[in-house]
Amino acid sequence: MAAKAPDYQPAERCRHSTVRVGDYLYMWGGPGYQPDLPKVHNNEKKKSMCSVMEVCHLRTGKWEQKPTTGNPPLGADGYAAAAIGREIFYFGGYCNRYDCCHNNLYSFNVDTFNWKELSPTTSRSHGPRTKRYCDMIAIKVNGEDYLVVIGGAGLLPNSAPKQPGAQYSSEELFSGYHRCNEIHFYKLSTGQSTYSLY
């Protein structure tokens, strides 16, 4: 009798996020720090590594790797993630190329396994800075869904202006990155990012 193949296990990594939806944990496949993730903005190997989702069934503890469709985010290291319903949202992150962070927002549908870019990385006069190591939570206010992006670390100078009332560290976290406690609210129904709900 042939030996049973070992159960699938994800590769070791750090600086990533795992999000629960229903009875499953979803871990974006390529991202997080991994030694073989290409140190480039984008190429076919990086896209291939980032185009899978690793899923753990909580009732059995078994992992499996599934392919995704659409273009995945480039911010593979230190991104933030939060879920609303059957959608997981991913913000920012470091693309594994020196000094390249993002402020884009993507959604991932756990039924279709398709990626959708909601807000591209851009130099803008408002909205979150390009950064990593921030957090993101989902809230509902007056029946409207919001994503709240909190804090993070980005390079100074940065294209976006400082947020009124926010604090920015004068000491480097590492290699030119400075911490901040910015808070941004992203309203899903309009796609607008603001400093305040009011």
C-alpha positions, -999 to +999 in steps of 0.1 A: +000+000+000+013+034-010+022+058+019-003+085+025+009+119+013+016+144+041-010+171+046-002+204+030+015+230+052+021+267+043+057+279+039+072+297+069+069+335+068+065+366+089+050+401+086+017+388+071-019+387+081-045+358+084-082+367+083-111+346+095-143+344+074-168+318+087-151+285+095-120+293+075-088+312+079-074+329+048-037+336+044-026+353+013-002+329-002+031+345-013+032+375+009+049+381+042+086+379+044+099+348+026+135+343+015+127+335-021+102+364-027+118+384-055+133+418-044+116+436-073+085+458-078+069+431-100+077+402-122+062+369-132+077+349-103+064+374-078+030+375-094+028+337-094+038+335-057+012+362-048-016+347-069-025+319-044-045+319-012-038+294+016-070+284+034-073+266+068-106+248+077-109+255+114-130+224+121-104+200+108-072+221+110-063+212+074-046+237+051-049+238+013-036+262-013-059+276-040-053+297-071-067+332-074-078+353-104-072+390-112-041+409-103-030+406-066-016+435-046+021+443-049+025+453-012+035+418-001+052+426+033+037+443+063+003+449+047-030+453+067-061+432+063-097+431+075-129+414+064-165+426+058-189+398+050-174+376+022-148+402+012-113+405+026-096+439+022-059+445+019-041+479+024-006+491+017+026+471+024+061+469+012+068+453-022+102+438-012+121+463-033+141+489-014+120+520-004+088+509-023+057+510-002+020+513-012-012+530-002-035+510-024-066+491-013-077+457-027-106+434-021-106+396-023-138+377-026-138+344-007-165+329-030-149+337-064-113+340-053-110+371-074-089+402-066-102+437-073-082+470-069-104+496-052-079+524-049-045+524-067-012+534-052-008+571-060+009+603-049-020+622-036-028+653-016-051+634+008-056+600+021-031+575+037+006+577+031+025+549+014+034+527+043+036+493+060+031+479+095-002+497+099-035+481+111-069+481+096-103+474+111-139+473+097-166+493+113-202+503+105-215+538+112-251+548+104-255+517+083-224+524+062-193+502+060-160+518+067-124+505+067-102+523+093-064+524+085-045+531+117-008+541+121+020+525+102+056+533+091+066+551+060+095+569+045+100+606+051+097+627+031+064+613+018+041+625-010+010+629+012+008+658+037+009+652+074-025+646+089-038+674+113-034+663+149-014+631+141+021+625+155+051+615+134+082+600+151+115+618+147+135+587+153+139+562+125+122+528+129+147+514+104+163+526+071+145+559+069+111+547+080+092+567+106+062+557+126+029+577+127-005+574+144-026+586+114-062+574+112-080+573+079-116+562+072-124+546+038-161+546+030-168+516+008-200+529-008-182+560-022-146+549-023-136+581-005-108+583+021-112+610+049-096+621+081-129+621+100-163+606+099-179+640+104 
